[in-house]
Amino acid sequence: MTFAHGSLLILGSGTSTGVPMIGCHCPVCCSDDPRNQRSRCSALIRCGGEHILIDTATDLRFQALREGLHQIDAVLYTHTHADHVHGIDDLRSFNRRDQQSIPLYGSPECVATLQRSFSYIFAPQDNRSFRPRLRLETITGPFAIGSVPIIPLAIGHGDDQVLGYRIGNLAYLTDCNRIPAATRAALAGIKTLVIDALRFSPHPTHFSISEVIAFVQGLGIDRTILTHLSHDVDARQHGAVLPAGIELAYDGQVLPLIFTLS
Protein backbone atom coordinates (compact mmCIF):
# COMPACT_ATOMS: atom_id res chain seq x y z
CA MET A 1 0.00 0.00 0.00
CA THR A 2 1.33 3.40 -1.01
CA PHE A 3 0.65 6.49 1.08
CA ALA A 4 0.62 10.12 -0.02
CA HIS A 5 1.11 13.05 2.30
CA GLY A 6 -0.48 16.45 2.10
CA SER A 7 -1.90 19.21 4.25
CA LEU A 8 -5.03 21.17 5.00
CA LEU A 9 -4.53 24.91 5.43
CA ILE A 10 -7.15 26.76 7.47
CA LEU A 11 -7.70 29.85 5.34
CA GLY A 12 -10.51 31.15 7.53
CA SER A 13 -11.68 30.05 10.98
CA GLY A 14 -14.40 32.63 11.62
CA THR A 15 -18.16 32.79 11.48
CA SER A 16 -20.21 34.68 8.88
CA THR A 17 -19.44 38.13 10.31
CA GLY A 18 -15.72 37.50 10.62
CA VAL A 19 -13.80 38.49 13.74
CA PRO A 20 -13.37 41.36 14.58
CA MET A 21 -17.03 42.05 13.85
CA ILE A 22 -17.97 45.42 12.39
CA GLY A 23 -18.95 47.87 15.13
CA CYS A 24 -18.08 45.56 18.02
CA HIS A 25 -15.71 46.57 20.82
CA CYS A 26 -15.75 43.39 22.88
CA PRO A 27 -12.43 42.05 24.25
CA VAL A 28 -12.06 39.48 21.44
CA CYS A 29 -12.81 41.98 18.66
CA CYS A 30 -10.27 44.37 20.20
CA SER A 31 -7.70 41.65 20.89
CA ASP A 32 -4.15 41.91 19.55
CA ASP A 33 -3.83 38.10 19.52
CA PRO A 34 -3.55 37.11 15.82
CA ARG A 35 -5.48 33.92 16.60
CA ASN A 36 -8.53 36.11 17.26
CA GLN A 37 -8.32 37.64 13.76
CA ARG A 38 -10.71 35.27 11.99
CA SER A 39 -11.66 35.61 8.34
CA ARG A 40 -14.68 33.78 6.93
CA CYS A 41 -14.54 29.98 7.07
CA SER A 42 -12.67 28.10 4.34
CA ALA A 43 -9.72 25.76 3.82
CA LEU A 44 -7.22 24.56 1.20
CA ILE A 45 -6.17 20.96 0.57
CA ARG A 46 -2.66 20.57 -0.84
CA CYS A 47 -1.86 17.03 -1.95
CA GLY A 48 -0.01 15.44 -4.85
CA GLY A 49 0.40 18.74 -6.67
CA GLU A 50 -3.32 19.53 -6.38
CA HIS A 51 -4.61 22.68 -4.66
CA ILE A 52 -8.26 22.11 -3.74
CA LEU A 53 -10.23 24.94 -2.16
CA ILE A 54 -13.10 24.25 0.23
CA ASP A 55 -15.62 27.06 -0.29
CA THR A 56 -15.04 30.48 -1.84
CA ALA A 57 -15.38 32.53 1.33
CA THR A 58 -16.23 36.22 1.24
CA ASP A 59 -12.61 36.91 2.25
CA LEU A 60 -11.00 34.77 -0.48
CA ARG A 61 -8.97 37.63 -1.99
CA PHE A 62 -7.54 38.60 1.38
CA GLN A 63 -6.83 34.96 2.29
CA ALA A 64 -5.07 34.28 -1.01
CA LEU A 65 -2.86 37.35 -0.65
CA ARG A 66 -2.05 36.53 2.97
CA GLU A 67 -1.02 32.95 2.13
CA GLY A 68 0.60 33.66 -1.24
CA LEU A 69 -1.81 31.42 -3.15
CA HIS A 70 -1.41 31.35 -6.92
CA GLN A 71 -3.00 28.02 -7.86
CA ILE A 72 -6.51 26.61 -7.41
CA ASP A 73 -7.28 23.40 -9.29
CA ALA A 74 -10.79 22.73 -7.98
CA VAL A 75 -13.33 23.91 -5.42
CA LEU A 76 -15.40 21.76 -3.05
CA TYR A 77 -18.53 23.51 -1.81
CA THR A 78 -20.13 22.65 1.50
CA HIS A 79 -23.25 24.76 0.90
CA THR A 80 -24.34 28.08 -0.58
CA HIS A 81 -24.69 30.47 2.34
CA ALA A 82 -23.20 33.85 1.50
CA ASP A 83 -20.08 33.60 3.65
CA HIS A 84 -19.11 30.37 1.86
CA VAL A 85 -19.70 31.39 -1.76
CA HIS A 86 -19.45 35.15 -2.21
CA GLY A 87 -15.75 35.09 -3.00
CA ILE A 88 -16.49 33.14 -6.19
CA ASP A 89 -15.60 36.03 -8.51
CA ASP A 90 -12.05 36.08 -7.12
CA LEU A 91 -11.48 32.71 -8.80
CA ARG A 92 -10.97 34.61 -12.06
CA SER A 93 -7.51 35.63 -10.81
CA PHE A 94 -6.55 31.94 -10.71
CA ASN A 95 -7.70 31.49 -14.32
CA ARG A 96 -4.76 33.64 -15.38
CA ARG A 97 -2.33 30.86 -14.44
CA ASP A 98 -3.21 28.34 -17.17
CA GLN A 99 -6.38 29.67 -18.83
CA GLN A 100 -8.28 26.49 -17.88
CA SER A 101 -11.74 26.37 -16.34
CA ILE A 102 -11.84 25.47 -12.65
CA PRO A 103 -14.28 22.69 -11.66
CA LEU A 104 -16.67 23.47 -8.82
CA TYR A 105 -18.05 20.43 -6.97
CA GLY A 106 -21.25 20.46 -4.93
CA SER A 107 -24.48 18.68 -4.18
CA PRO A 108 -27.27 18.88 -6.80
CA GLU A 109 -28.96 21.62 -4.75
CA CYS A 110 -25.70 23.53 -4.39
CA VAL A 111 -24.95 23.36 -8.12
CA ALA A 112 -28.45 24.58 -9.01
CA THR A 113 -28.18 27.50 -6.60
CA LEU A 114 -24.75 28.54 -7.86
CA GLN A 115 -25.98 28.45 -11.45
CA ARG A 116 -28.99 30.58 -10.58
CA SER A 117 -27.30 33.03 -8.21
CA PHE A 118 -24.25 33.65 -10.41
CA SER A 119 -25.85 33.53 -13.84
CA TYR A 120 -23.36 36.11 -15.14
CA ILE A 121 -20.69 33.40 -14.76
CA PHE A 122 -22.55 30.36 -16.06
CA ALA A 123 -25.06 31.70 -18.59
CA PRO A 124 -23.91 31.98 -22.24
CA GLN A 125 -22.98 35.57 -22.96
CA ASP A 126 -20.38 37.84 -24.51
CA ASN A 127 -17.06 36.12 -23.84
CA ARG A 128 -15.17 39.40 -24.12
CA SER A 129 -16.19 40.21 -20.55
CA PHE A 130 -13.70 39.11 -17.90
CA ARG A 131 -15.60 36.61 -15.81
CA PRO A 132 -14.35 33.51 -14.01
CA ARG A 133 -13.99 30.42 -16.20
CA LEU A 134 -15.68 27.79 -14.08
CA ARG A 135 -17.61 24.59 -14.64
CA LEU A 136 -20.12 22.97 -12.32
CA GLU A 137 -19.76 19.32 -11.31
CA THR A 138 -22.49 17.51 -9.35
CA ILE A 139 -21.35 15.21 -6.55
CA THR A 140 -23.13 11.86 -6.54
CA GLY A 141 -20.70 9.87 -4.38
CA PRO A 142 -16.99 9.46 -3.64
CA PHE A 143 -14.67 10.72 -6.38
CA ALA A 144 -11.10 11.84 -6.93
CA ILE A 145 -9.41 15.07 -7.98
CA GLY A 146 -6.14 13.98 -9.51
CA SER A 147 -4.78 11.45 -7.03
CA VAL A 148 -6.71 12.91 -4.09
CA PRO A 149 -9.70 10.79 -2.94
CA ILE A 150 -12.72 12.83 -1.83
CA ILE A 151 -15.51 11.31 0.26
CA PRO A 152 -18.56 13.62 0.61
CA LEU A 153 -20.28 13.44 4.00
CA ALA A 154 -23.91 14.45 4.59
CA ILE A 155 -24.36 16.65 7.67
CA GLY A 156 -27.22 18.73 9.05
CA HIS A 157 -27.14 22.54 9.24
CA GLY A 158 -30.43 23.42 10.89
CA ASP A 159 -33.12 22.13 8.52
CA ASP A 160 -30.68 21.96 5.61
CA GLN A 161 -28.49 19.08 4.51
CA VAL A 162 -25.01 20.23 3.55
CA LEU A 163 -21.73 18.49 2.81
CA GLY A 164 -18.56 17.86 4.73
CA TYR A 165 -15.59 16.03 3.26
CA ARG A 166 -13.20 13.27 4.24
CA ILE A 167 -9.75 13.23 2.67
CA GLY A 168 -7.69 10.30 3.89
CA ASN A 169 -7.23 10.54 7.65
CA LEU A 170 -8.81 14.01 7.95
CA ALA A 171 -12.42 15.18 7.85
CA TYR A 172 -13.72 18.74 7.46
CA LEU A 173 -17.24 19.39 8.76
CA THR A 174 -18.23 23.03 8.94
CA ASP A 175 -21.67 24.63 9.39
CA CYS A 176 -23.41 21.75 11.10
CA ASN A 177 -25.35 20.78 14.19
CA ARG A 178 -26.34 17.22 13.27
CA ILE A 179 -24.18 14.26 12.24
CA PRO A 180 -26.22 11.38 10.78
CA ALA A 181 -25.31 7.84 11.78
CA ALA A 182 -23.93 7.03 8.32
CA THR A 183 -21.58 10.01 8.45
CA ARG A 184 -20.49 9.18 11.98
CA ALA A 185 -19.61 5.67 10.73
CA ALA A 186 -17.71 7.17 7.78
CA LEU A 187 -15.45 9.02 10.24
CA ALA A 188 -13.98 5.75 11.51
CA GLY A 189 -10.19 5.81 11.38
CA ILE A 190 -9.69 9.54 10.94
CA LYS A 191 -6.91 11.18 12.94
CA THR A 192 -7.96 14.83 12.57
CA LEU A 193 -11.45 16.32 12.61
CA VAL A 194 -12.08 19.96 11.73
CA ILE A 195 -15.60 20.77 12.90
CA ASP A 196 -18.00 23.66 13.41
CA ALA A 197 -18.17 24.95 17.01
CA LEU A 198 -19.60 28.45 16.85
CA ARG A 199 -19.67 29.44 20.52
CA PHE A 200 -20.36 28.13 24.03
CA SER A 201 -24.12 28.77 24.12
CA PRO A 202 -26.57 26.73 22.00
CA HIS A 203 -27.41 27.78 18.45
CA PRO A 204 -30.19 26.46 16.17
CA THR A 205 -27.91 25.65 13.20
CA HIS A 206 -24.37 25.31 14.57
CA PHE A 207 -22.75 23.06 17.15
CA SER A 208 -21.72 24.65 20.40
CA ILE A 209 -18.31 23.85 21.84
CA SER A 210 -19.78 21.61 24.55
CA GLU A 211 -21.81 19.71 21.93
CA VAL A 212 -18.69 18.98 19.89
CA ILE A 213 -16.79 17.85 22.99
CA ALA A 214 -19.61 15.40 23.72
CA PHE A 215 -19.80 14.23 20.10
CA VAL A 216 -16.13 13.29 19.76
CA GLN A 217 -16.02 11.28 22.98
CA GLY A 218 -15.21 7.67 22.13
CA LEU A 219 -14.44 8.30 18.45
CA GLY A 220 -10.71 7.81 18.92
CA ILE A 221 -9.76 10.99 17.07
CA ASP A 222 -6.28 12.32 17.85
CA ARG A 223 -7.02 16.00 17.13
CA THR A 224 -10.32 17.87 16.98
CA ILE A 225 -10.01 21.39 15.57
CA LEU A 226 -12.90 23.78 16.30
CA THR A 227 -13.67 26.20 13.47
CA HIS A 228 -16.34 28.70 12.36
CA LEU A 229 -15.68 30.51 15.65
CA SER A 230 -17.53 33.64 16.77
CA HIS A 231 -16.26 36.58 18.79
CA ASP A 232 -17.54 34.82 21.94
CA VAL A 233 -14.44 32.61 21.80
CA ASP A 234 -11.08 33.94 22.94
CA ALA A 235 -8.07 32.02 21.66
CA ARG A 236 -5.89 32.52 24.73
CA GLN A 237 -8.49 32.26 27.47
CA HIS A 238 -10.66 29.47 26.12
CA GLY A 239 -8.04 27.55 24.17
CA ALA A 240 -6.17 26.89 27.43
CA VAL A 241 -9.09 25.11 29.12
CA LEU A 242 -10.25 22.76 26.35
CA PRO A 243 -9.91 19.01 26.94
CA ALA A 244 -6.79 17.26 25.67
CA GLY A 245 -6.93 16.65 21.93
CA ILE A 246 -9.36 19.52 21.27
CA GLU A 247 -8.11 22.91 20.08
CA LEU A 248 -9.29 26.12 18.46
CA ALA A 249 -8.58 26.67 14.78
CA TYR A 250 -6.82 29.83 13.66
CA ASP A 251 -6.23 31.43 10.27
CA GLY A 252 -3.06 30.08 8.67
CA GLN A 253 -3.04 26.84 10.66
CA VAL A 254 -1.62 23.86 8.74
CA LEU A 255 -2.80 20.33 9.49
CA PRO A 256 -1.15 17.19 8.07
CA LEU A 257 -3.14 14.57 6.21
CA ILE A 258 -2.36 11.17 4.73
CA PHE A 259 -4.25 9.17 2.13
CA THR A 260 -3.69 5.96 0.22
CA LEU A 261 -3.04 5.93 -3.48
CA SER A 262 -5.29 3.60 -5.45
Helices and strands as residue ranges (DSSP letters): E 3-12, G 34-36, E 42-47, E 50-54, H 60-67, E 74-76, H 82-85, G 88-91, H 92-98, E 102-106, H 108-117, H 119-122, E 134-138, E 143-145, E 148-157, E 160-167, E 170-173, H 181-186, E 192-196, H 209-216, E 223-227, H 235-239, E 246-248, E 254-260
